[in-house]
Amino acid sequence: MRRLRFVMAAFALTLQAHAAVYYVTVAGLGGEPDYEQRFTAAAQDLDKVFKAGDATAHVYTLTGAQATSPQLKETLGTVAREAKADDDFVLILIGHGSFDGVEYKFNLVGPDVTAGEIAAMCDRIQARRQLIVDATSASGGAIPAFERPGRAVIAATKSGTEKNATVFARYWVEALQDPEADTDKSDSISAMEAFIYATKKTAAFYDSQKRLATEHAVFDDTGSGAPVREASNGQGALMSSFTVLRIGSSQQAANDPAKRILLTKKEELEQKIDTLKYQKAAMDPDDYKRQLTAALLELAKVQEDLDK
């Protein structure tokens, strides 16, 4: 009980400095009523999910006539002015994209916006941990421009040449609505868990339709190199530790000022454990065991306080 009172007192002193999450979702130009409705619905679903997941989150959603290049620039400018280095930033692009062999463009109302322009806007945001989910057609062509250390990038297509409309966005949204996506039962859904869920569902969709898949989602979270479809050789560490959404008891704790700092500590420890697992092959076995054991013991203590 004394430990919990101490933590609560510390929370009162550090509330203003507490890390926040900034979500920006953009539903681009549909071109046809069916696509317009589909893109807008997906963005609106994410808006509800993010607002329900964390009452302190900063959620911005651009759809319809608001989904323009100037509005996107203004929104990301607001995030750049407000977000701190310890905050997390998530940008989700839904809609149509194009790639001419050199440059990727996200189709918006009015002038399109290039991957380079989007990347420049995101580079001004201080948040060290960033996630860009480009769920558009031809999105694989955007990856080189988006890549940066500390930023995980997910694309619905493996290259800019996969130009058909995608279904990946539908299943990315579903991943954040389905508790089954939380495969490690941590009461939170990581970027990696959502990616795996969405890619499996996407593949199953094409199988059920007896159609050749025209999209193959990939990711890069090392900041350089070729994107991959599965975690390996360092790829996947950031994605695995990046919490996109809290659910269940974690969601309740996130919305409880008395427990929020404990939840943050828990997530930091889980991130440390995930990172250790990815670094295991390069570490001294005894050092790995010592660090892992210490982190697990501390995690157990924090979880005990959260459960009170």
C-alpha positions as CSV (number, residue, x, y, z in Angstrom):
1,M,0.0,0.0,0.0
2,R,2.9,2.4,0.8
3,R,4.4,1.7,-2.6
4,L,1.1,2.5,-4.3
5,R,0.7,5.8,-2.3
6,F,4.2,6.8,-3.3
7,V,3.5,6.1,-7.0
8,M,0.3,8.1,-6.9
9,A,2.1,11.0,-5.3
10,A,4.8,10.8,-8.0
11,F,2.1,10.8,-10.6
12,A,0.6,14.0,-9.3
13,L,4.0,15.7,-9.7
14,T,4.6,14.4,-13.2
15,L,1.2,14.6,-14.7
16,Q,2.0,17.5,-17.0
17,A,5.1,15.7,-18.3
18,H,3.3,12.4,-18.9
19,A,3.9,10.9,-22.3
20,A,0.9,11.3,-24.6
21,V,-0.2,9.6,-27.9
22,Y,-1.0,11.6,-31.0
23,Y,-3.2,9.9,-33.7
24,V,-3.7,11.4,-37.1
25,T,-6.0,9.4,-39.5
26,V,-6.6,10.6,-43.1
27,A,-9.2,9.2,-45.5
28,G,-8.1,10.3,-48.9
29,L,-10.1,10.9,-52.1
30,G,-12.4,8.0,-53.0
31,G,-13.1,8.9,-56.6
32,E,-16.2,6.7,-56.5
33,P,-19.1,6.6,-53.9
34,D,-18.3,3.1,-52.8
35,Y,-14.6,3.9,-52.1
36,E,-15.6,7.3,-50.5
37,Q,-17.9,5.5,-48.1
38,R,-15.4,2.8,-47.3
39,F,-12.5,5.1,-46.6
40,T,-14.6,7.5,-44.5
41,A,-16.1,4.6,-42.5
42,A,-12.7,3.1,-41.7
43,A,-11.3,6.5,-40.6
44,Q,-14.4,7.2,-38.4
45,D,-14.1,3.7,-36.8
46,L,-10.5,4.4,-35.9
47,D,-11.5,7.8,-34.5
48,K,-13.9,6.1,-32.1
49,V,-11.4,3.4,-31.2
50,F,-8.6,5.8,-30.4
51,K,-10.8,8.1,-28.3
52,A,-12.3,5.2,-26.4
53,G,-8.9,3.6,-25.8
54,D,-7.3,6.6,-24.0
55,A,-9.2,9.6,-22.8
56,T,-6.0,11.7,-22.8
57,A,-5.0,10.8,-26.4
58,H,-4.9,13.5,-29.0
59,V,-7.0,12.3,-31.9
60,Y,-7.2,14.1,-35.3
61,T,-9.3,12.6,-38.2
62,L,-9.6,14.1,-41.6
63,T,-12.3,12.9,-44.0
64,G,-14.3,14.2,-46.9
65,A,-13.7,17.8,-47.8
66,Q,-11.3,18.2,-44.9
67,A,-8.9,15.6,-46.3
68,T,-6.8,18.1,-48.2
69,S,-3.1,18.8,-48.4
70,P,-3.3,22.2,-46.6
71,Q,-5.5,20.6,-43.8
72,L,-3.0,17.7,-43.4
73,K,-0.2,20.2,-43.2
74,E,-2.0,22.3,-40.6
75,T,-2.9,19.2,-38.5
76,L,0.6,17.8,-38.5
77,G,1.9,21.3,-37.8
78,T,-0.3,21.3,-34.6
79,V,1.1,18.0,-33.6
80,A,4.7,19.3,-34.2
81,R,4.0,22.2,-31.9
82,E,2.5,20.1,-29.1
83,A,4.1,16.7,-29.1
84,K,7.1,16.1,-26.9
85,A,10.1,13.8,-27.5
86,D,8.6,11.2,-25.1
87,D,5.2,11.1,-26.8
88,D,4.2,8.6,-29.4
89,F,2.9,9.6,-32.9
90,V,0.7,7.5,-35.2
91,L,-0.2,8.5,-38.8
92,I,-2.6,6.3,-40.7
93,L,-3.3,6.9,-44.4
94,I,-6.4,5.3,-46.0
95,G,-7.4,5.5,-49.6
96,H,-5.7,5.6,-53.0
97,G,-2.1,6.1,-53.7
98,S,-0.1,6.4,-57.0
99,F,3.5,5.7,-58.0
100,D,5.1,6.7,-61.3
101,G,8.3,4.8,-60.7
102,V,10.0,7.6,-58.9
103,E,7.5,9.3,-56.6
104,Y,4.6,8.2,-54.5
105,K,1.5,10.4,-54.0
106,F,-1.4,10.1,-51.6
107,N,-4.6,11.1,-53.4
108,L,-6.4,13.9,-51.6
109,V,-9.2,16.4,-52.4
110,G,-7.3,19.0,-54.5
111,P,-3.6,18.6,-55.0
112,D,-2.1,15.2,-54.0
113,V,0.7,15.1,-51.4
114,T,3.9,13.2,-52.0
115,A,5.6,10.8,-49.6
116,G,8.5,13.2,-49.4
117,E,6.2,16.0,-48.3
118,I,4.5,13.8,-45.7
119,A,7.9,12.7,-44.4
120,A,9.1,16.3,-44.1
121,M,6.0,17.1,-42.0
122,C,6.5,14.1,-39.7
123,D,10.2,14.9,-39.3
124,R,9.2,18.1,-37.6
125,I,7.4,16.2,-34.9
126,Q,9.6,15.7,-31.9
127,A,8.1,12.3,-30.9
128,R,11.0,9.8,-31.0
129,R,8.7,6.9,-31.5
130,Q,6.6,7.2,-34.6
131,L,4.4,4.8,-36.7
132,I,3.2,5.5,-40.2
133,V,0.6,3.1,-41.6
134,D,0.1,3.7,-45.3
135,A,-2.8,1.4,-46.2
136,T,-3.3,2.8,-49.8
137,S,-2.6,1.3,-53.2
138,A,1.0,1.6,-54.3
139,S,2.0,2.4,-50.7
140,G,5.2,0.3,-51.0
141,G,6.6,3.1,-53.1
142,A,6.4,5.5,-50.2
143,I,8.6,3.5,-47.8
144,P,12.1,4.9,-48.8
145,A,10.8,8.4,-48.2
146,F,9.2,7.5,-44.9
147,E,12.1,5.6,-43.4
148,R,13.8,7.1,-40.4
149,P,15.4,5.8,-37.2
150,G,12.7,5.6,-34.5
151,R,9.9,5.4,-37.1
152,A,8.1,2.2,-38.0
153,V,6.6,2.2,-41.5
154,I,3.8,-0.2,-42.6
155,A,2.7,-0.3,-46.2
156,A,-0.3,-2.3,-47.6
157,T,1.7,-3.2,-50.7
158,K,5.2,-4.5,-51.2
159,S,6.0,-2.0,-53.9
160,G,4.7,1.0,-55.8
161,T,3.7,-1.3,-58.7
162,E,0.8,-3.0,-56.7
163,K,-1.7,-0.4,-57.8
164,N,-5.1,-2.0,-57.1
165,A,-7.3,-0.8,-54.3
166,T,-6.4,-2.5,-51.1
167,V,-8.4,-4.2,-48.3
168,F,-5.6,-4.0,-45.8
169,A,-7.1,-0.9,-44.1
170,R,-10.3,-2.8,-43.4
171,Y,-8.4,-5.5,-41.5
172,W,-6.1,-3.0,-39.7
173,V,-9.2,-1.4,-38.3
174,E,-10.6,-4.8,-37.4
175,A,-7.3,-5.7,-35.6
176,L,-7.9,-2.8,-33.2
177,Q,-11.5,-3.9,-32.6
178,D,-10.8,-7.6,-32.0
179,P,-9.3,-8.7,-28.7
180,E,-8.0,-11.8,-30.5
181,A,-5.3,-9.5,-32.1
182,D,-3.7,-9.3,-28.6
183,T,-1.9,-12.5,-29.0
184,D,0.4,-12.1,-26.0
185,K,-2.6,-11.2,-23.7
186,S,-1.0,-8.0,-22.5
187,D,-4.2,-6.0,-22.7
188,S,-2.7,-3.9,-25.5
189,I,-2.3,-4.3,-29.2
190,S,1.1,-3.6,-30.6
191,A,1.9,-2.5,-34.2
192,M,3.3,-5.9,-34.8
193,E,0.2,-7.7,-33.5
194,A,-2.0,-5.5,-35.6
195,F,0.2,-6.0,-38.7
196,I,0.2,-9.8,-38.3
197,Y,-3.6,-9.9,-37.8
198,A,-4.3,-7.6,-40.8
199,T,-2.0,-9.5,-43.2
200,K,-3.5,-12.8,-42.3
201,K,-7.0,-11.5,-42.7
202,T,-6.0,-9.9,-46.0
203,A,-4.6,-13.2,-47.3
204,A,-7.7,-15.0,-46.2
205,F,-9.9,-12.5,-48.1
206,Y,-8.2,-13.2,-51.4
207,D,-8.3,-17.0,-50.7
208,S,-12.0,-16.8,-50.0
209,Q,-12.6,-14.9,-53.2
210,K,-10.5,-17.3,-55.1
211,R,-8.5,-14.3,-56.4
212,L,-4.8,-13.7,-56.9
213,A,-3.6,-11.4,-54.2
214,T,-2.8,-7.9,-55.5
215,E,-1.4,-6.6,-52.3
216,H,1.3,-7.9,-49.9
217,A,1.8,-5.8,-46.8
218,V,5.4,-5.1,-45.6
219,F,7.1,-3.1,-42.9
220,D,10.4,-1.5,-41.9
221,D,11.2,-0.4,-38.4
222,T,14.9,0.0,-38.5
223,G,15.0,3.2,-40.5
224,S,16.8,1.8,-43.5
225,G,17.0,-1.1,-45.9
226,A,14.5,-3.2,-47.7
227,P,11.1,-3.7,-46.1
228,V,10.1,-7.2,-44.9
229,R,7.0,-9.3,-44.3
230,E,8.2,-11.0,-41.1
231,A,10.3,-10.0,-38.1
232,S,14.0,-11.0,-38.6
233,N,17.5,-9.6,-38.4
234,G,16.5,-6.7,-36.1
235,Q,13.3,-5.9,-38.0
236,G,10.3,-6.0,-35.7
237,A,11.7,-4.8,-32.4
238,L,10.1,-1.3,-32.6
239,M,6.9,-2.7,-34.0
240,S,6.6,-5.3,-31.2
241,S,7.1,-2.7,-28.5
242,F,4.9,0.1,-30.0
243,T,1.5,0.1,-28.4
244,V,-1.1,1.2,-30.8
245,L,-4.1,0.7,-28.6
246,R,-4.8,-0.3,-25.0
247,I,-7.7,-2.7,-24.3
248,G,-9.3,-4.4,-21.3
249,S,-7.7,-3.6,-18.0
250,S,-4.9,-1.6,-19.6
251,Q,-7.5,0.7,-21.2
252,Q,-9.2,1.1,-17.8
253,A,-5.9,1.9,-16.1
254,A,-5.1,4.4,-18.9
255,N,-8.2,6.3,-18.0
256,D,-7.6,6.1,-14.2
257,P,-5.2,8.9,-13.1
258,A,-4.2,6.9,-10.0
259,K,-3.0,4.0,-12.1
260,R,-1.8,5.7,-15.3
261,I,1.8,6.1,-14.2
262,L,1.9,2.4,-13.2
263,L,0.6,1.5,-16.7
264,T,3.3,3.6,-18.3
265,K,6.0,1.8,-16.2
266,K,4.5,-1.6,-17.1
267,E,4.7,-0.7,-20.8
268,E,8.2,0.5,-20.5
269,L,9.3,-2.8,-18.9
270,E,7.4,-4.8,-21.6
271,Q,9.3,-2.7,-24.3
272,K,12.6,-3.4,-22.5
273,I,11.8,-7.2,-22.4
274,D,10.9,-7.2,-26.1
275,T,14.1,-5.4,-27.0
276,L,16.2,-7.8,-24.9
277,K,14.6,-10.8,-26.8
278,Y,15.6,-9.2,-30.1
279,Q,19.1,-8.6,-28.9
280,K,19.6,-12.0,-27.3
281,A,21.7,-13.4,-30.1
282,A,24.3,-10.6,-29.7
283,M,24.4,-10.6,-25.9
284,D,26.5,-12.4,-23.4
285,P,24.1,-15.2,-22.1
286,D,24.7,-14.4,-18.5
287,D,24.1,-10.7,-19.0
288,Y,20.9,-11.4,-21.0
289,K,19.6,-13.7,-18.3
290,R,20.4,-11.2,-15.5
291,Q,18.7,-8.3,-17.3
292,L,15.7,-10.3,-18.4
293,T,15.2,-11.7,-14.8
294,A,15.4,-8.2,-13.3
295,A,12.9,-6.8,-15.8
296,L,10.5,-9.7,-15.3
297,L,10.6,-9.3,-11.5
298,E,10.0,-5.6,-11.7
299,L,7.2,-6.1,-14.2
300,A,5.6,-8.6,-11.8
301,K,5.7,-6.0,-9.0
302,V,4.2,-3.3,-11.1
303,Q,1.4,-5.7,-12.3
304,E,0.7,-6.5,-8.7
305,D,0.2,-2.8,-7.9
306,L,-2.0,-2.4,-11.0
307,D,-4.2,-5.3,-9.9
308,K,-4.9,-3.8,-6.4
